[in-house]
Amino acid sequence: MPPAQQRYDLVIAANRLPVDKVVSESGEESWQRSPGGLVTAMESVMRNQPGAWVGWAGGTGPAEEPFDLDGMHLHPVGLSVEEVRDFYEGFSNDTLWPIYHDVIVPASFHRDWWATYRQVNARFAEAVADVAAPGARVWIQDYQLQLVPALVRRLRPDLRIGWFNHIPFPPVELFAQLPWRGQLLEGLLGADFLGFQRQADAQNFVRACRQLLRVATKGDTVAVDDGSRRRVRASAIPISVDFKGMEDLAQQPSVVARAHELRESVGNPRVLMLGVDRLDYTKGIRHRLKAYEELLAEGKVSPPEVTFLQVATPSRERVEAYQHLRSEIEQTVGRINGDHGEIGAPAVHYLHHSYPREEMAAFFQAADVMLVTPLRDGMNLVAKEYVTCRYDLGGALVLSEFTGAWHELHQAFACNPHDIEGLKQAILRAINTPTKEKQRIMRSLRRRVSQHDVQRWAKRYLAALDAAPERPGTAS
Ligand code: ADQ
């Protein structure tokens, strides 16, 4: 074990480190913090206590040396080319991701992917055990690391272990398809506390334990069958955004000017509709385009008066389902523009890029109607970011009932994206509702997000971890 000064009272383990490697013109390499809600939240808790972050740095090959950046100790975990393929693209994103998202596309099951998932989870657990101080709190993130809780407990029974699932936890009927379902549940039950986006996700987990492991459950706790008489609590602590930070950004004069510029560059429409997503089949982009195409064909909306801008971040481009999705979306956009666009006035503006936070804030401010139509989404931060940027109370949010966000943002224009007719009606309502009423809705959406920001989420999570059932024998 490293010397005492290199061990920490709070350890985050996540698939990715919150940094990217940048290479200067002279060829010098350095690390730059990548923006994101999780890292902002962690900064707020790490201000009061030193913390370490264990994660993959994004490349392949042996792990880089641990280093400190902006008050955080970063501990890279290395992945080989084969491990990226089998652990990350394979088991995480082609087995677990579809099963945990209602099997929108079929899941692939491969025993060698599972073997690599176990191997990589063990490496993460060893890294956590190395950097954690005696009695430290460990907070493990997401579906890529479901075996880490039990592996860490085996190595370091003195630690208090939490896990948070950023994506949905599926109903037992779907979860049961996984050939390794028992091992995954046992991996998670190594934690003291398990956090989920929605109560329904926590309940799905508890039910899976009862039905598949045949262990006793009571309310939101599961009894662990390992002779320790431990109980594990599973409950909902929905994630959020850095409301203050993002609102400040949106108010910057350069961002406001950029929002005007964006509207102008798409022809100053009366209604600019916007979609912003990772290019993922869970996000309902196809359904959104279909609804829009029908509205155009029926003459209910027409460019250049109404136009639609879809920003799609490149994602998981080596996984086949994502390659199919991309070509399908690009074909559809081409068809819609061919049928309904005019020279200089396309019906759909489509951007397949990643943008800096400032540009995202400008997109949100420029949009009259924000279309968030996932078929299934753990939370969907885009919905909360949109609301955060609308300090002017402008805009309208169309929100799928299948997102975690909808459970907090009921006042939004709700839609079931599978119901194309209903989706069209929701879009028209969002366009045509009087401004005063839309402002009232936006005010109440903003109140919710401002009072439940990501800093509060992190505090609530850690408080729940501290309050989780004591282990028999350790209670004072
Ligand atoms: P994601 O599936 O990635 O996250 P989401 O919650 O919408 O989905 O977060 C995406 C983030 O990427 C947002 O912060 C958004 O602003 C940003 N983004 C999107 N397109 C971008 C672009 N072109 N350029 C730059 N940034 C872009 C998973 C789960 C979600 C859950 C989050 C957090 O799938 O359900 O809400 O984790 O828990």
Boltz pocket constraint, residues with backbone or C-beta under 6 A from the ligand:
constraints:
  - pocket:
      binder: B
      contacts: [[A, 166], [A, 167], [A, 239], [A, 276], [A, 277], [A, 278], [A, 311], [A, 312], [A, 313], [A, 353], [A, 354], [A, 355], [A, 356], [A, 360], [A, 377], [A, 378], [A, 379], [A, 380], [A, 381], [A, 382], [A, 383], [A, 385]]
      max_distance: 6.0
